[in-house]
Amino acid sequence: MMNITIPFVDLNLQHKPIQSQIQQAIQDVLSRGDFVLGQALKDFETAFAIASGTEYGIGVASGTDAIALGLQACNIGSGDEVILPANTFVATLIGVLRTGAKPIFVDCDPETALIDLEAAARVITPQTKAIIPVHLYGQMVSPKQLLDFADTYKLLIFEDAAQAHLAQRDGYRAGSVGIAAAFSFYPSKNLGALGDGGILLTKDPDVAQKMIRLRNYGASKKYFHTEPGTNSRLDTLQAAVLQQKLPYLPQWNSDRLGIAQQYDVELAPLASRGIIPMENHSGEGHVYHLYVIKVDDAGGLERSLLQEKLTAAGIQTGIHYPIPCHLQPAFTNLGYQVGDFPYAEKLANQILSLPMYPGLSNSQIKEVVAVIASSFSNQEQKLAYMS
Ligand SMILES: *Cc1c(COP(=O)(O)O)cnc(C)c1O
């Protein structure tokens, strides 16, 4: 195992300064004993909904459940088609499939990796009920364009905001654009629990009420079940921890933005050699869950080699995601094949996520970029030697 000098994420950095607050919050839940659907959960649900510019929050066990149950709460299911980008985390797809609806993939914009709404317009049928914009890497799909699109085609917007806590664009916050929005509190997300968690946000009281039933065995009151729900609640303990972390989220997000801006500046000289950061079209509203570059091998460097060089230098990187959903072996039955979504497929081969977390220092950013720059000269030396 190689020594890690710069990790991909460092959660200790965010937890250490608030450790005693977190311990106190856990102690308070322990004293009250309201572990399931307790007071701290209600407090956090309201706080997070308000911070996101909407009304109701319903905490669930994971982001995946927020998508699956949330779509059901919006009355989406068997017989419906739901449009989603091919280049999302597989949980978006799994959420759709769990409702019984048919997922319809579309390609993405190669500069931002966000869903291409013009492509989405071409796959609409009388069965199309909803579109899931995934606010990928922390950048929102343009709310203005989304609302126009949904209005034109009479579709519901269901946001996958798992990577976009408190992101903003066109004057909207993530979670306030569509009928409902799903968030994840997986530990490494911009707002993370000490384990799994998720939430559905909505302005619609009917969706909220149905979601409250669905996460609690479909019960409208105790031992009276109006629909086949499940058991998926955000633990009071996790909510209490999240409530402690929420006030720091704006600062953490702005730290991420500052880090991204420094990466942009440091990487600019490498643009001519095929190192291109994903574009930011939302200015300061981008919350940079991930900082993603494209590595175009026409510039002389292969992504796999670059990733190896970074690893050898102790710098952890990631690929989000290496295989688009439509090419995952589990979903061949959906009938898609190689070539269906050229941009998503090309990005899967080019993207590389660099270390990104609040607390990543200027000198660490310079070090990451220095190793990227030196990977070219290494490769040139190797090529010169071989020829
Ligand atoms: C993390 C993530 C999810 C799933 O959230 P879990 O809490 O891990 O179930 C869904 N969609 C996207 C885009 C994600 O990044």
The ligand as an ORCA input file, in Angstrom:
! r2SCAN-3c Opt
* xyz 0 1
  C     -24.722      9.554     -3.160
  C     -25.692      9.650     -4.272
  C     -26.936      8.994     -4.224
  C     -27.298      7.958     -3.214
  O     -27.229      8.312     -1.898
  P     -27.034      7.189     -0.774
  O     -27.229      7.956      0.487
  O     -25.639      6.682     -0.925
  O     -28.051      6.139     -0.973
  C     -27.830      9.231     -5.260
  N     -27.538     10.032     -6.287
  C     -26.345     10.649     -6.384
  C     -26.082     11.541     -7.547
  C     -25.374     10.468     -5.393
  O     -24.193     11.077     -5.500
*
